[in-house]
Amino acid sequence: MPTNLFRKIFCFLCFDKKSYRSQRLKTDKFALFSVVWKRFIENCISCYTPGAFITVDEQLFPSKCGCRFTQFMASKPHKYGQKHWLSAVKEVKYVVSGCRYFGRDKTHSKDERVSDQVIMLLLKMYVNKERNVTTDNISPQ
């Protein structure tokens, strides 16, 4: 796509309503893109039923912006970005579900590991439905 055409189209793209943006940013760090993300995940869930094997892992989307939820991960090729937890089916390379990571959730106890919370959130619709879950150096209880 030519750069000029992209800039013209980009001027008209908006994923939220400016009238109550500042109010939503107080409670949702991802407010500018939350609606789009939520619809994407809903479509992922409704359009595909995974088989017996599901993989859960983190994905760092590289970014150098100064947003409030940029994470640093020394083990990744791009050190800074937005961290998302995704559950996917490896065989078909399909995202089954996902959630954004903003840091430790203050509503959960300090004894409970973040990875346990995330796995239960991503796979709540598959509990007791005979699925094998593969994780990367995290172990659910």
C-alpha positions, -999 to +999 in steps of 0.1 A: +000+000+000+014+034-009+023+056+021+001+085+011-030+062+008-022+047+042-020+081+058-053+091+043-070+060+056-053+063+090-068+097+096-102+082+097-095+052+119-106+054+155-113+024+177-130+042+206-151+072+214-131+102+224-160+116+245-154+092+274-119+080+266-103+097+296-129+082+319-122+047+306-085+051+308-087+054+346-100+018+349-087+002+316-051+007+305-060-009+272-091+014+266-081+027+232-082-008+217-103-029+242-134-032+220-114-044+190-094-069+211-125-082+228-143-088+195-112-105+180-110-129+209-148-136+208-144-144+170-115-167+177-135-186+203-167-189+182-151-197+149-130-227+159-132-256+183-098-269+192-089-306+194-072-324+223-040-303+224-038-266+234-007-246+240-005-216+264+024-192+262+033-155+263+038-134+233+056-100+233+045-077+206+075-054+200+069-018+206+089+013+216+059+034+225+057+048+260+023+033+270+015+023+306+017-014+300+049-018+281+069-048+295+106-056+295+115-092+288+152-099+286+148-133+271+130-120+240+147-108+208+128-075+211+132-065+247+102-041+251+066-044+240+031-054+250+028-088+266-001-110+258-009-145+270-023-167+242-038-201+240-034-216+206-036-248+186-001-255+172-011-278+144-032-252+126-015-221+141-048-207+154-053-185+185-081-200+206-081-173+233-059-145+247-056-118+273-034-088+278-009-086+306-006-054+326+013-067+356+003-085+387-035-082+394-039-066+428-072-085+434-055-119+437-034-130+466+003-128+465+006-165+471-012-173+438+011-173+408+002-151+378+007-180+354-019-201+373-044-172+371-038-168+333-041-204+325-074-207+343-087-176+326-077-187+291-089-223+295-120-218+317-143-230+288-123-262+284-121-273+321-132-310+324-134-314+287-104-337+282-079-313+267-041-316+270-025-282+278+012-275+271+029-247+288+064-232+288+081-236+322+049-228+341+028-255+358-008-251+367-021-267+399 
